[in-house]
């Protein structure tokens, strides 16, 4: 049951569910299940690392966009010229 839930969490990229399932990982009763769990854990780790890289790249792009907008912002101070 745990393996099926963990596979589903990986497929759906449900990182919070993966975290909960890892904390609640039961004792595996066969070598085959242990090997499958090991494979799934390695796959989840690789998936998390890819997501981390993607998030970092997105944050860098956002920072560049914000810096560009700040650089092109009209910083002229408005003045009022009143002639009497």
DSSP file (Angstrom, degrees, kcal/mol; ACC not computed):
  #  RESIDUE AA STRUCTURE BP1 BP2  ACC     N-H-->O    O-->H-N    N-H-->O    O-->H-N    TCO  KAPPA ALPHA  PHI   PSI    X-CA   Y-CA   Z-CA
    1    1 A X     >        0   0    0      0, 0.0     4,-2.3     0, 0.0     5,-0.2   0.000 360.0 360.0 360.0 -44.2    0.0    0.0    0.0
    2    2 A X  H  >  +     0   0    0      1,-0.2     4,-2.6     2,-0.2     5,-0.2   0.912 360.0  51.5 -61.8 -43.3    2.8    2.4    0.9
    3    3 A X  H  > S+     0   0    0      1,-0.2     4,-2.6     2,-0.2    -1,-0.2   0.908 109.6  49.6 -61.5 -41.7    4.6    1.7   -2.4
    4    4 A X  H  > S+     0   0    0      2,-0.2     4,-2.2     1,-0.2    -1,-0.2   0.925 112.5  47.2 -63.8 -44.3    1.5    2.4   -4.4
    5    5 A X  H  X S+     0   0    0     -4,-2.3     4,-2.3     2,-0.2    -2,-0.2   0.888 112.9  49.6 -63.8 -38.8    0.9    5.7   -2.5
    6    6 A X  H  X S+     0   0    0     -4,-2.6     4,-2.2     2,-0.2    -2,-0.2   0.903 109.5  50.9 -68.8 -40.1    4.5    6.8   -3.0
    7    7 A X  H  X S+     0   0    0     -4,-2.6     4,-2.6     2,-0.2    -2,-0.2   0.925 110.9  49.5 -59.9 -43.8    4.4    5.9   -6.7
    8    8 A X  H  X S+     0   0    0     -4,-2.2     4,-2.5     1,-0.2    -2,-0.2   0.909 109.4  51.2 -62.0 -43.3    1.2    8.1   -7.0
    9    9 A X  H  X>S+     0   0    0     -4,-2.3     5,-2.6     1,-0.2     4,-0.5   0.885 111.3  48.4 -62.9 -38.2    2.9   11.0   -5.2
   10   10 A X  H ><5S+     0   0    0     -4,-2.2     3,-0.8     3,-0.2    -2,-0.2   0.943 112.1  48.0 -66.2 -47.3    5.9   10.8   -7.5
   11   11 A X  H 3<5S+     0   0    0     -4,-2.6    -2,-0.2     1,-0.3    -1,-0.2   0.902 118.3  40.4 -60.7 -41.9    3.8   10.7  -10.7
   12   12 A X  H 3<5S-     0   0    0     -4,-2.5    -1,-0.3    -5,-0.2    -2,-0.2   0.465 107.6-126.4 -86.8  -1.3    1.6   13.6   -9.5
   13   13 A X  T <<5 +     0   0    0     -3,-0.8     2,-1.2    -4,-0.5    -3,-0.2   0.904  47.6 164.5  55.1  45.8    4.7   15.5   -8.1
   14   14 A X     >< +     0   0    0     -5,-2.6     4,-2.2     1,-0.2    -1,-0.2  -0.745   9.8 176.9 -93.2  88.7    3.0   15.8   -4.7
   15   15 A X  H  > S+     0   0    0     -2,-1.2     4,-2.2     1,-0.2    -1,-0.2   0.844  76.1  53.6 -68.1 -35.4    6.1   16.8   -2.7
   16   16 A X  H  > S+     0   0    0      2,-0.2     4,-2.1     1,-0.2    -1,-0.2   0.910 110.1  48.4 -65.4 -40.9    4.2   17.3    0.6
   17   17 A X  H  > S+     0   0    0      2,-0.2     4,-2.8     1,-0.2    -2,-0.2   0.901 109.6  52.8 -65.3 -40.8    2.7   13.8    0.3
   18   18 A X  H  X S+     0   0    0     -4,-2.2     4,-2.6     1,-0.2    -2,-0.2   0.922 108.3  51.1 -59.3 -43.2    6.1   12.3   -0.4
   19   19 A X  H  X S+     0   0    0     -4,-2.2     4,-1.9     1,-0.2    -2,-0.2   0.923 111.6  46.3 -60.8 -45.3    7.5   13.9    2.7
   20   20 A X  H  X S+     0   0    0     -4,-2.1     4,-1.6     1,-0.2    -1,-0.2   0.919 113.1  49.5 -63.3 -44.2    4.7   12.5    4.8
   21   21 A X  H  < S+     0   0    0     -4,-2.8    -2,-0.2     1,-0.2    -1,-0.2   0.875 108.5  52.6 -65.7 -36.8    5.1    9.1    3.3
   22   22 A X  H >< S+     0   0    0     -4,-2.6     3,-1.2     1,-0.2    -1,-0.2   0.909 109.4  49.7 -64.9 -40.0    8.8    9.1    3.8
   23   23 A X  H 3< S+     0   0    0     -4,-1.9    -1,-0.2     1,-0.2    -2,-0.2   0.823 116.7  42.1 -65.4 -30.5    8.3    9.9    7.5
   24   24 A X  T 3< S+     0   0    0     -4,-1.6    -1,-0.2    -5,-0.1    -2,-0.2   0.132  80.2 150.1-102.5  19.4    5.8    7.1    7.8
   25   25 A X    <   -     0   0    0     -3,-1.2    -3,-0.1    -5,-0.1     3,-0.1  -0.320  37.4-141.4 -60.6 124.6    7.7    4.5    5.8
   26   26 A X        -     0   0    0      1,-0.1     2,-0.4    -2,-0.1    -1,-0.1  -0.278  27.1 -85.5 -81.5 170.4    6.9    1.0    7.1
   27   27 A X        -     0   0    0      1,-0.0     2,-0.3    -2,-0.0    -1,-0.1  -0.632  47.0-128.3 -72.0 127.0    9.2   -1.9    7.5
   28   28 A X        -     0   0    0     -2,-0.4    -1,-0.0     1,-0.1     6,-0.0  -0.621  12.8-155.9 -81.6 138.2    9.4   -3.7    4.2
   29   29 A X  S    S+     0   0    0     -2,-0.3     2,-0.3     1,-0.0    -1,-0.1   0.465  70.2  39.3 -96.7  -1.4    8.7   -7.5    4.4
   30   30 A X  S  > S-     0   0    0      1,-0.1     4,-2.0     0, 0.0     5,-0.1  -0.983  75.5-121.3-145.1 158.2   10.6   -8.6    1.3
   31   31 A X  H  > S+     0   0    0     -2,-0.3     4,-2.6     1,-0.2     5,-0.2   0.876 112.9  56.4 -64.1 -38.1   13.8   -7.9   -0.5
   32   32 A X  H  > S+     0   0    0      1,-0.2     4,-2.3     2,-0.2    -1,-0.2   0.908 108.1  47.2 -62.0 -42.3   11.8   -7.0   -3.7
   33   33 A X  H  > S+     0   0    0      2,-0.2     4,-2.6     1,-0.2    -1,-0.2   0.878 111.1  52.0 -67.7 -36.9    9.8   -4.4   -1.8
   34   34 A X  H  X S+     0   0    0     -4,-2.0     4,-2.4     2,-0.2    -2,-0.2   0.918 111.0  47.4 -63.5 -43.1   13.0   -3.0   -0.3
   35   35 A X  H  X S+     0   0    0     -4,-2.6     4,-2.5     2,-0.2    -2,-0.2   0.907 112.6  48.9 -65.0 -41.5   14.6   -2.7   -3.7
   36   36 A X  H  X S+     0   0    0     -4,-2.3     4,-2.6     2,-0.2    -2,-0.2   0.912 111.5  49.2 -64.7 -42.0   11.5   -1.1   -5.1
   37   37 A X  H  X S+     0   0    0     -4,-2.6     4,-2.5     2,-0.2    -2,-0.2   0.904 111.0  50.6 -63.2 -41.4   11.3    1.4   -2.3
   38   38 A X  H  X S+     0   0    0     -4,-2.4     4,-2.3     2,-0.2    -2,-0.2   0.930 111.2  48.1 -61.6 -46.2   15.0    2.2   -2.7
   39   39 A X  H  X S+     0   0    0     -4,-2.5     4,-2.4     1,-0.2    -2,-0.2   0.923 112.9  48.2 -60.1 -45.3   14.5    2.8   -6.5
   40   40 A X  H  X S+     0   0    0     -4,-2.6     4,-2.7     1,-0.2    -1,-0.2   0.886 110.1  51.6 -65.3 -38.5   11.5    5.0   -5.8
   41   41 A X  H  X S+     0   0    0     -4,-2.5     4,-2.2     2,-0.2    -1,-0.2   0.902 110.8  48.1 -64.8 -40.5   13.4    7.0   -3.1
   42   42 A X  H  X S+     0   0    0     -4,-2.3     4,-2.3     2,-0.2    -2,-0.2   0.905 112.6  49.2 -64.6 -40.4   16.2    7.6   -5.6
   43   43 A X  H  X S+     0   0    0     -4,-2.4     4,-2.4     2,-0.2    -2,-0.2   0.912 110.7  49.9 -65.0 -42.3   13.7    8.7   -8.2
   44   44 A X  H  X S+     0   0    0     -4,-2.7     4,-2.6     2,-0.2    -2,-0.2   0.895 109.7  51.9 -63.2 -40.0   12.0   11.0   -5.8
   45   45 A X  H  X S+     0   0    0     -4,-2.2     4,-2.3     2,-0.2    -2,-0.2   0.928 110.4  47.4 -61.9 -45.6   15.4   12.6   -4.9
   46   46 A X  H  X S+     0   0    0     -4,-2.3     4,-2.2     1,-0.2    -2,-0.2   0.898 111.8  51.2 -62.7 -40.2   16.2   13.2   -8.5
   47   47 A X  H  X S+     0   0    0     -4,-2.4     4,-2.3     1,-0.2    -2,-0.2   0.917 110.1  48.9 -63.3 -44.0   12.8   14.7   -9.1
   48   48 A X  H  X S+     0   0    0     -4,-2.6     4,-2.2     1,-0.2    -2,-0.2   0.890 110.1  51.5 -63.2 -39.9   13.2   17.0   -6.1
   49   49 A X  H  X S+     0   0    0     -4,-2.3     4,-2.1     2,-0.2    -1,-0.2   0.903 110.1  49.1 -65.1 -40.4   16.6   18.1   -7.4
   50   50 A X  H  X S+     0   0    0     -4,-2.2     4,-2.5     2,-0.2    -2,-0.2   0.914 111.7  49.0 -63.8 -42.5   15.2   18.9  -10.8
   51   51 A X  H  X S+     0   0    0     -4,-2.3     4,-2.6     1,-0.2    -2,-0.2   0.879 109.3  52.8 -64.4 -37.3   12.4   20.9   -9.3
   52   52 A X  H  X S+     0   0    0     -4,-2.2     4,-2.4     2,-0.2    -1,-0.2   0.917 110.4  47.0 -64.0 -43.2   14.9   22.8   -7.1
   53   53 A X  H  X S+     0   0    0     -4,-2.1     4,-2.5     2,-0.2    -2,-0.2   0.912 112.7  49.7 -64.6 -42.9   16.9   23.7  -10.2
   54   54 A X  H  X S+     0   0    0     -4,-2.5     4,-2.3     2,-0.2    -2,-0.2   0.913 111.8  48.1 -62.4 -43.1   13.8   24.8  -12.1
   55   55 A X  H  X S+     0   0    0     -4,-2.6     4,-2.5     2,-0.2    -2,-0.2   0.908 111.3  50.2 -64.5 -42.4   12.7   26.9   -9.2
   56   56 A X  H  X S+     0   0    0     -4,-2.4     4,-2.2     1,-0.2    -2,-0.2   0.913 110.7  49.8 -61.6 -43.0   16.1   28.5   -8.8
   57   57 A X  H  X S+     0   0    0     -4,-2.5     4,-2.2     2,-0.2    -2,-0.2   0.911 111.1  49.4 -62.5 -42.8   16.1   29.3  -12.6
   58   58 A X  H  X S+     0   0    0     -4,-2.3     4,-2.4     1,-0.2    -2,-0.2   0.907 110.3  50.5 -63.3 -42.1   12.6   30.9  -12.3
   59   59 A X  H  X S+     0   0    0     -4,-2.5     4,-2.3     1,-0.2    -1,-0.2   0.891 109.4  51.1 -63.9 -38.7   13.7   33.0   -9.4
   60   60 A X  H  X S+     0   0    0     -4,-2.2     4,-2.3     2,-0.2    -1,-0.2   0.903 109.9  49.8 -64.6 -40.6   16.7   34.2  -11.3
   61   61 A X  H  X S+     0   0    0     -4,-2.2     4,-2.2     2,-0.2    -2,-0.2   0.906 110.7  49.9 -64.6 -40.5   14.6   35.2  -14.2
   62   62 A X  H  X S+     0   0    0     -4,-2.4     4,-2.6     2,-0.2    -2,-0.2   0.909 109.9  50.8 -63.4 -41.5   12.2   37.0  -11.9
   63   63 A X  H  X S+     0   0    0     -4,-2.3     4,-2.7     1,-0.2    -2,-0.2   0.913 110.1  49.5 -62.7 -42.7   15.1   38.9  -10.3
   64   64 A X  H  X S+     0   0    0     -4,-2.3     4,-2.4     2,-0.2    -1,-0.2   0.901 111.5  49.6 -62.8 -40.2   16.4   39.9  -13.8
   65   65 A X  H  X S+     0   0    0     -4,-2.2     4,-2.5     2,-0.2    -2,-0.2   0.915 112.0  47.5 -65.1 -42.8   13.0   41.1  -14.8
   66   66 A X  H  X S+     0   0    0     -4,-2.6     4,-2.5     2,-0.2    -2,-0.2   0.920 112.0  50.0 -64.2 -43.5   12.6   43.2  -11.6
   67   67 A X  H  X S+     0   0    0     -4,-2.7     4,-2.1     2,-0.2    -2,-0.2   0.899 111.3  49.7 -61.0 -40.7   16.1   44.6  -12.0
   68   68 A X  H  X S+     0   0    0     -4,-2.4     4,-1.9     2,-0.2    -2,-0.2   0.927 110.9  48.8 -64.0 -45.1   15.3   45.5  -15.6
   69   69 A X  H  X S+     0   0    0     -4,-2.5     4,-0.5     1,-0.2    -2,-0.2   0.893 111.7  49.3 -63.2 -39.1   12.0   47.2  -14.6
   70   70 A X  H >< S+     0   0    0     -4,-2.5     3,-0.6     1,-0.2    -1,-0.2   0.884 110.5  51.1 -66.1 -37.3   13.8   49.2  -11.9
   71   71 A X  H 3< S+     0   0    0     -4,-2.1    -2,-0.2     1,-0.2    -1,-0.2   0.827 115.0  41.8 -69.9 -31.5   16.5   50.3  -14.4
   72   72 A X  H 3< S+     0   0    0     -4,-1.9    -1,-0.2    -5,-0.1    -2,-0.2   0.410  87.1 121.7 -96.2   2.1   13.9   51.5  -16.9
   73   73 A X  S << S-     0   0    0     -3,-0.6     2,-0.8    -4,-0.5    -3,-0.0  -0.408  73.1-113.7 -67.0 138.5   11.7   53.1  -14.3
   74   74 A X        +     0   0    0      1,-0.2    -1,-0.1    -2,-0.1    -2,-0.1  -0.630  37.8 177.4 -74.1 109.1   11.1   56.8  -14.8
   75   75 A X        +     0   0    0     -2,-0.8     2,-0.2     2,-0.1    -1,-0.2   0.218  29.1 132.3-103.1  16.2   12.8   58.3  -11.8
   76   76 A X        -     0   0    0      1,-0.1     2,-0.5     0, 0.0    -2,-0.0  -0.478  58.8-125.0 -67.8 134.0   12.2   62.0  -12.7
   77   77 A X        -     0   0    0     -2,-0.2     2,-0.1     1,-0.1    -1,-0.1  -0.683  26.1-121.3 -80.8 125.1   10.8   63.9   -9.7
   78   78 A X        -     0   0    0     -2,-0.5     2,-0.3     1,-0.0    -1,-0.1  -0.451  33.9-170.9 -68.8 137.4    7.6   65.6  -10.7
   79   79 A X        -     0   0    0     -2,-0.1     2,-0.5     2,-0.0    -1,-0.0  -0.922  17.9-139.0-127.3 154.4    7.7   69.4  -10.2
   80   80 A X        -     0   0    0     -2,-0.3     2,-0.7     2,-0.0    -2,-0.0  -0.964  11.4-163.8-114.9 122.2    5.1   72.1  -10.4
   81   81 A X        -     0   0    0     -2,-0.5     2,-0.6     2,-0.0    -2,-0.0  -0.909  12.1-179.1-106.3 108.4    6.0   75.4  -12.1
   82   82 A X        -     0   0    0     -2,-0.7     2,-0.5     2,-0.0    -2,-0.0  -0.933   7.1-166.8-111.4 124.0    3.5   78.0  -11.2
   83   83 A X              0   0    0     -2,-0.6    -2,-0.0     1,-0.1     0, 0.0  -0.938 360.0 360.0-111.2 128.3    3.9   81.5  -12.7
   84   84 A X              0   0    0     -2,-0.5    -1,-0.1     0, 0.0    -2,-0.0   0.412 360.0 360.0-103.6 360.0    1.9   84.3  -11.3
